[in-house]
Every structure is written in C-alpha cells, then in structure tokens.
Amino acid sequence: MSENTKGNNFIEQLIVDDLNQNYSSDQLRFRFPPEPNGYLHIGHVKAICLNFGLGKKFQAPVNLRFDDTNPVKESKDFVDAIKKDISWLGFQWDKEVYASDYFEQLFEWALELIDKGLAYVDSQDSEAIASQKGTPTRAGTESPFRNRSTAENRTLFEEMAAGKHEEGSHVLRAKIDMASPNMLLRDPVMYRILFEPHHRTENQWFVYPMYDWTHGESDYIEQISHSLCTLEFKPHRELYDWFLNTLEPLKGLRPKQREFSRLNLSYTVTSKRKLAKLIEKGIVAGWDDPRMPTISGLRRRGYTPASLHKFVTTAGISKRENVIDVGLLEFCVREHLNEIAPRLHVVMNPVKLTITNFPEKLVEEVVGDLNPEDSSAGSRNIPFSKHLYIEKEDFKEEANRKFFRLTIGKEVRLKNAYIIKGESVIKNEKGEITEILCTYDPESKSGSGSAASQRKVKGTLHWVSQPHAQPIKVNLYDRLFLHESPDKSEQDFMDCINPDSHVVTTAYAEPYIKNAEKEDTFQFQRIGYFTVDPMSTNSSLVFNKTVGLRDSWSKK
C-alpha cells in the first residue's frame, strides 16, 4: 500500500479497506451536499475539509451538490455565499450539481414505487400522520389511505405534481413497515405539495422531494462511492439503503453512507434556524457578522483558511459526539497569525506621557521589526517624540512589587525605544491622572549597542507618539454567548447572549497603520490580533478584533 493511501482515521481506513477488496481507485467519488438555506458555519468546515481532503488524498473527484429541495427557505444568494466560502477555504469541486437537476428522474422513480406497491398518497394532514407514528416501544398505526389502489395513487400523485391539489392536502409516503423499530421506516413522507417558486426551476414543480428520498438517489445518479454524513443521520442509513434497494437492479456503483461525529463547539450555536433568529432579532448584523460562527463571519473577523484547516485536523474525525473547546479554535488562529501578522504599536485606552528631559521639537525615528517570527518581513520606522500615549492600565501612581509596569520611581522600557522613569503626575479637578511626567536615559536606546541599551528592566510598554498618532475605529468582539453550552442551558439560548460581545472604540496607532488595506491583519502589540473589516471604506478603515494574544476566558 502506498503512503498516501494509508488510513489515518476510520473514514480513510474504510476507504482503504474498500480499495483492498472490491473497489478500484477510479470508482472513488465524494460529495459535499449543503442546503442553500443559510450560510455555512464552523461545523461545515469539518465536513468540507473531510470530503475535499479525501479527494486530495485519494486523487478522486469531489462534487458540490446543493440539496435544494425546500424552495421556502432557499435562494441563489445562499448558493453564491456557499461557493465563495468553499473557494476561500482553498478547495475546488469537480462538478457543481443540484438535487433539482434530478427532480424529473426522482419523480419517475417515485411513480415506479407506486406501481410496485411501495408508495402511496396519504390524504391526512401532518398532525394526523405524526399521531400515528407510535413510539420507539409502540408500533405505529397504518394510515386509512395505505391500501389505496395503484391506479388511484398514481393519478393523485400526478395531479399533485400538476398543481391540482392544495398544499397540505396530500403527501406521498413510502410503504415500508409501521412496526419497524426504526421509526424512520414507518412510512416516511417522500413528497409534499408546495406552491413556491424554486430559485432554479422557478414554477415548474408543485411537489418537492424530501431529503431522505433525494439523498441516496442523488448519490446513486452521481456514482458517489462514499456518502459521508454526521452521526444524527446514522438512523437514516437503513432508509437510505431501503430506497436504493427499490431501484434494483442497480447499474454501476452502489454508494455507501457512513457517519462521523459533527463538530460541536463550546460557547456556540450552529443551528441555522437559531442563527437566523439572531439576525431576525437584531442581535447580530447579518450572516457575516464577525461574532457569528459562519465561515463568512470568521473570515470577516480575520480567521484564516490555514487556521481553520489546522483546527479541524487537530479536533480530528471520530465516531463519538463530543464538544470541542472554542479555545482550541482561538489557539489555532492565534498560532497562525503569530507567524504572518505585522506588529504595530496601538494604544487602546490612552493617557498622555511626557518625557520632561527630551527636547521639545525633536522627533526621532526608532526601528521595530514587522514580525520577529519572519526574518523576511523587514522593519518599519516609528516616530518618537517628547509627548506619547501609553495605556492607562500600564501606570499606577503607587504599586506593589508584582506590578512590572510604570509607576513613580520605577523604570520600564518603551518598546523599540528608551528606558524611562516615572517622576510625577498631573491630575484634574476630579483627581484623575491626565498626564504622567517621566525622564529618559538618552544612552538606553534599543539597538544602539551602548551599555545602557543592554540594561535590563522588568517592564516593557508599547506606546504611540502623540503628534503622530493615527485615530482608528476598532470593533472589540468577544464571545457571543456567556454560557458554555447555550443549546443545553436551562435558559433559552437567546437569554445567554453576552451583552458586551461588541464594543466600538477609538484607538491610536503608529503611522505605519496608513499602509493597511482591507482584510489585512496586524498584531497590536501586547493586545491582540486585529483585521481590517472588508466592509470598511478606503478612507476610513475599521479594525475588527480577531483574537487576543492569550485566552482571556481561561480565568473566568
């Protein structure tokens, strides 16, 4: 067995076993089948990377198939967003196909099932049908319409397709076993009537197939070798196979459905219905809001394809449901941005600092590496003057020994510049500090090679020259939910919203920030990683907080 065909997880091993038994490599074909009823989210990243990753590993084609069987909730806008997300992740599909491509064939096969006595039209409403399903320990009750004649069923179904019956008046059900231990086999609905225009077929159809009927048959039409689903579809596998068996004799490859655990993330909801509710209630600004777990939201926030790939690889493919700590995702993002993001001095909460023994009109330029992790990144010149901004929390008038930042009588280094010593403060009428007065050691300039430049002090602060400071708008984003499991909380998930998940502020940056372009990411030194919002204007760039330099939630 060649190195690239060794199985690294149980799905890959399944495929390797098939190749060693009765499959040939040219029979392998995979698919990613999203519903175009919303934007893709972090859970889909796992499925995307799995299916397209298998295609790459086994040199097999991968189809992008849209499961567009519900025109009520689907749109072309969602289709376009999904394609954009997959491409951004770095994947390209072999064929772009749609379940709606197969509506005619699916309809013909449904008529065959009617002719075989394996499907019937039920004229009960949905409540009556649900009430007859039974329970896992009690058999269901057969519909009074279950034994309609083949001719009547065919006529009614063709009339349904012609739009001659009202919505909800009839459905087509498979005739399987109302006593089956698997409740999904208790005469599942195959078609329902919908008078809704479809984003591709427009007003051609008045009946639309259900997912379980569409899924396996679409896989068969496309000759998908391995149809990979998340674990909630495991009970559906028996129905998947039953529907395929009705098409016997099969010509060509028989697709296999196999299941893996979905990606559940702490402090996150991924239900499209719930995500849509967040938008509807104005909690977030849209599907691409940077607080949303959608791929578009993560991209806008500044997450990278490489970091998402690393995350799903680290999380792994398993057969058992578990919840992944969102901190792992943030770690993967932080680790990648540390490698690629330029460093800048930016002060978020400024207080004025004046160096009393620095010449009033002198402006020096100090040099700072753009990224010490990347020697090819180069450096930039940073203006240094008598009047600076530092962070308010970096100064205390009085402090204990464990405070390693600036205080009266204590020395710290200004990063890339000089060592300064706190001397005194100026306060306003309320007793608030408005200015810190310091002195500096002229011989201590970083990189000068002098003995003083080698002198060690415990604290290092970032800063910005006040006359050269560039005001920038910053969106401070935090986790959208306060509860670790908002889906399982005793409260409604809407009651777990973090009221401080989005705070807008103005920060002050060194002049290099003027080189920023949309979607550029920077490390604001000692603060975190920030990305230029792609929706901001060229004349007024807005920075989104991508992730902090460390996990600020680990102590909460």
Backbone hydrogen bonds, N-H to C=O, Kabsch-Sander energy under -0.5 kcal/mol:
donor,donor_aa,acceptor,acceptor_aa,energy
5,T,2,S,-1.5
6,K,3,E,-1.3
13,Q,9,N,-2.7
14,L,10,F,-1.9
15,I,11,I,-2.0
16,V,12,E,-2.5
17,D,13,Q,-2.7
18,D,14,L,-2.2
19,L,15,I,-2.4
20,N,16,V,-1.9
21,Q,17,D,-0.8
21,Q,18,D,-0.7
22,N,18,D,-0.8
23,Y,18,D,-2.5
27,Q,24,S,-2.1
28,L,25,S,-1.2
30,F,61,P,-2.2
32,F,63,N,-2.5
37,N,35,E,-1.8
42,I,293,P,-1.9
44,H,41,H,-1.0
45,V,41,H,-1.0
46,K,42,I,-0.9
47,A,43,G,-1.1
48,I,44,H,-3.1
49,C,45,V,-2.9
50,L,46,K,-2.3
51,N,47,A,-2.5
52,F,48,I,-2.6
53,G,49,C,-1.6
54,L,50,L,-2.3
55,G,51,N,-1.9
56,K,52,F,-2.0
57,K,53,G,-2.7
58,F,54,L,-2.8
59,Q,56,K,-0.5
60,A,55,G,-2.2
63,N,30,F,-2.8
64,L,95,K,-2.9
65,R,32,F,-2.0
65,R,63,N,-0.7
66,F,64,L,-0.6
66,F,97,V,-2.4
67,D,34,P,-2.5
67,D,65,R,-0.6
68,D,66,F,-1.9
69,T,67,D,-1.3
73,K,70,N,-1.3
74,E,70,N,-0.9
75,S,36,P,-1.5
79,V,75,S,-1.5
80,D,76,K,-2.8
81,A,77,D,-2.2
82,I,78,F,-2.4
83,K,79,V,-2.2
84,K,80,D,-2.2
85,D,81,A,-2.2
86,I,82,I,-2.3
87,S,83,K,-2.2
88,W,84,K,-2.4
89,L,85,D,-1.8
90,G,87,S,-1.5
91,F,86,I,-1.9
94,D,62,V,-3.5
95,K,62,V,-0.6
97,V,64,L,-2.7
97,V,95,K,-0.7
99,A,66,F,-2.9
101,D,98,Y,-1.6
102,Y,99,A,-2.0
103,F,100,S,-1.1
106,L,102,Y,-3.2
107,F,103,F,-2.2
108,E,104,E,-2.1
109,W,105,Q,-2.5
110,A,106,L,-2.1
111,L,107,F,-2.0
112,E,108,E,-1.7
113,L,109,W,-2.1
114,I,110,A,-2.0
115,D,111,L,-2.5
116,K,112,E,-2.0
117,G,114,I,-1.5
118,L,113,L,-3.3
119,A,113,L,-0.7
120,Y,173,R,-2.6
122,D,120,Y,-0.5
122,D,171,V,-2.9
123,S,121,V,-0.5
129,I,125,D,-2.1
130,A,126,S,-2.4
131,S,127,E,-2.1
132,Q,128,A,-1.0
132,Q,129,I,-0.7
133,K,130,A,-1.3
135,T,138,R,-2.1
138,R,135,T,-0.9
140,G,178,M,-3.0
141,T,132,Q,-2.8
146,R,143,S,-1.8
148,R,145,F,-1.5
153,N,149,S,-2.6
154,R,150,T,-2.6
155,T,151,A,-2.4
156,L,152,E,-2.8
157,F,153,N,-2.5
158,E,154,R,-2.4
159,E,155,T,-2.2
160,M,156,L,-2.6
161,A,157,F,-2.2
162,A,158,E,-1.1
163,G,160,M,-1.4
164,K,159,E,-2.5
169,S,166,E,-1.9
171,V,122,D,-1.9
172,L,191,Y,-1.8
173,R,120,Y,-3.2
173,R,171,V,-0.5
174,A,188,P,-2.7
175,K,118,L,-2.7
176,I,174,A,-0.9
177,D,185,L,-1.8
180,S,177,D,-1.6
183,M,181,P,-0.9
185,L,182,N,-2.3
186,R,183,M,-1.5
187,D,185,L,-2.1
190,M,172,L,-4.0
191,Y,172,L,-1.5
192,R,208,Y,-1.6
193,I,170,H,-0.6
194,L,206,F,-2.4
196,E,194,L,-1.2
198,H,202,E,-2.6
202,E,198,H,-1.6
204,Q,201,T,-1.8
208,Y,192,R,-2.3
210,M,190,M,-2.7
214,T,210,M,-2.1
215,H,211,Y,-3.2
216,G,212,D,-0.8
217,E,213,W,-0.8
218,S,214,T,-2.5
219,D,215,H,-2.2
220,Y,216,G,-2.3
221,I,217,E,-2.5
222,E,218,S,-2.3
223,Q,219,D,-0.6
223,Q,220,Y,-0.8
224,I,219,D,-2.7
225,S,29,R,-2.0
226,H,29,R,-1.2
227,S,256,K,-3.9
228,L,226,H,-0.9
229,C,258,R,-2.7
231,L,260,F,-1.4
233,F,230,T,-2.4
234,K,231,L,-2.2
236,H,233,F,-0.8
237,R,233,F,-0.6
237,R,234,K,-1.6
240,Y,236,H,-2.9
241,D,237,R,-2.6
242,W,238,E,-1.9
243,F,239,L,-2.7
244,L,240,Y,-1.7
245,N,241,D,-2.4
246,T,242,W,-1.3
247,L,244,L,-1.5
248,E,245,N,-1.4
252,G,250,L,-0.6
256,K,225,S,-1.8
258,R,227,S,-2.1
258,R,256,K,-0.5
260,F,229,C,-2.1
261,S,318,S,-3.0
264,N,262,R,-0.9
264,N,322,N,-0.7
265,L,263,L,-0.5
266,S,324,I,-2.5
267,Y,484,E,-3.3
268,T,265,L,-0.9
275,L,271,S,-2.7
276,A,272,K,-2.7
277,K,273,R,-1.5
278,L,274,K,-1.9
279,I,275,L,-1.5
280,E,276,A,-2.8
281,K,277,K,-2.6
282,G,279,I,-1.4
283,I,278,L,-1.9
284,V,278,L,-1.3
289,D,286,G,-1.8
292,M,289,D,-2.5
295,I,40,L,-2.4
296,S,40,L,-0.5
298,L,294,T,-2.8
299,R,295,I,-2.6
300,R,296,S,-2.3
301,R,297,G,-1.9
302,G,298,L,-1.2
302,G,299,R,-0.5
303,Y,298,L,-2.6
308,L,304,T,-1.9
309,H,305,P,-2.6
310,K,306,A,-2.3
311,F,307,S,-2.0
312,V,308,L,-2.3
313,T,309,H,-2.1
314,T,310,K,-2.5
315,A,311,F,-2.7
316,G,312,V,-1.9
318,S,316,G,-0.5
324,I,264,N,-3.6
324,I,322,N,-0.5
328,L,325,D,-2.2
329,L,325,D,-0.7
330,E,326,V,-2.2
331,F,327,G,-2.2
332,C,328,L,-2.2
333,V,329,L,-2.1
334,R,330,E,-2.8
335,E,331,F,-2.7
336,H,332,C,-1.8
337,L,333,V,-2.6
338,N,334,R,-2.0
339,E,335,E,-0.7
339,E,336,H,-0.9
340,I,336,H,-1.2
341,A,337,L,-2.9
343,R,370,L,-3.1
344,L,523,Q,-2.5
346,V,344,L,-0.6
347,V,508,Y,-3.1
348,M,346,V,-0.6
351,V,390,I,-2.0
352,K,434,T,-0.7
353,L,388,L,-2.8
354,T,436,I,-3.1
355,I,386,K,-2.5
356,T,354,T,-0.9
356,T,438,C,-2.8
358,F,355,I,-1.7
362,L,359,P,-0.6
364,E,384,F,-2.5
366,V,364,E,-0.5
366,V,382,I,-2.7
368,G,380,R,-2.4
370,L,378,G,-2.6
371,N,378,G,-0.6
374,D,371,N,-2.1
377,A,374,D,-1.9
378,G,375,S,-0.6
380,R,368,G,-2.3
382,I,366,V,-3.4
384,F,364,E,-3.1
388,L,353,L,-3.2
388,L,386,K,-0.5
389,Y,464,V,-2.7
390,I,351,V,-2.0
392,K,349,N,-2.7
394,D,391,E,-1.7
395,F,392,K,-1.6
396,K,406,L,-2.0
403,F,400,N,-1.6
404,F,402,K,-0.9
406,L,394,D,-1.9
408,I,396,K,-0.5
408,I,397,E,-0.8
409,G,422,G,-3.1
410,K,407,T,-2.0
412,V,420,I,-2.0
413,R,459,G,-2.8
414,L,418,Y,-3.3
415,K,413,R,-0.6
415,K,461,L,-3.0
417,A,414,L,-2.7
420,I,412,V,-2.8
421,K,439,T,-2.5
422,G,407,T,-0.7
422,G,410,K,-2.0
423,E,437,L,-2.7
424,S,437,L,-1.7
426,I,435,E,-2.7
428,N,432,E,-2.3
431,G,428,N,-1.8
434,T,426,I,-2.9
435,E,426,I,-1.6
436,I,352,K,-2.3
437,L,424,S,-2.9
438,C,354,T,-2.8
439,T,421,K,-1.8
441,D,419,I,-2.1
444,S,441,D,-2.0
446,S,417,A,-2.0
448,S,445,K,-1.8
453,S,443,E,-0.5
454,Q,450,S,-0.7
454,Q,451,A,-0.8
455,R,452,A,-1.2
461,L,413,R,-2.7
464,V,389,Y,-1.7
466,Q,387,H,-2.3
468,H,465,S,-0.8
469,A,465,S,-0.8
469,A,466,Q,-1.0
470,Q,509,A,-2.8
472,I,507,A,-2.6
473,K,541,L,-0.8
474,V,505,T,-3.0
475,N,543,F,-3.4
476,L,474,V,-0.7
476,L,503,V,-3.5
477,Y,475,N,-0.9
478,D,501,S,-2.3
481,F,267,Y,-0.5
482,L,496,C,-3.1
483,H,496,C,-0.5
488,K,485,S,-1.3
489,S,485,S,-0.9
495,D,492,D,-2.1
496,C,493,F,-1.3
497,I,494,M,-0.7
498,N,480,L,-3.0
501,S,498,N,-1.6
503,V,476,L,-2.1
505,T,474,V,-2.5
507,A,472,I,-2.7
508,Y,347,V,-2.5
509,A,470,Q,-2.3
510,E,345,H,-1.9
513,I,510,E,-2.0
514,K,511,P,-2.3
515,N,512,Y,-2.3
516,A,513,I,-1.9
519,E,532,V,-1.8
520,D,517,E,-2.2
522,F,530,F,-2.9
523,Q,342,P,-3.2
524,F,522,F,-0.7
524,F,528,G,-2.8
525,Q,344,L,-2.6
525,Q,523,Q,-0.9
527,I,524,F,-2.5
528,G,524,F,-1.9
529,Y,547,V,-3.2
530,F,522,F,-2.9
531,T,544,N,-2.7
532,V,520,D,-2.7
533,D,542,V,-3.5
536,S,533,D,-1.8
537,T,540,S,-0.9
540,S,537,T,-0.8
543,F,473,K,-2.6
544,N,531,T,-3.5
545,K,475,N,-2.8
546,T,529,Y,-3.0
547,V,529,Y,-1.1
549,L,527,I,-1.1
552,S,550,R,-1.2
554,S,551,D,-0.9
556,K,553,W,-1.6
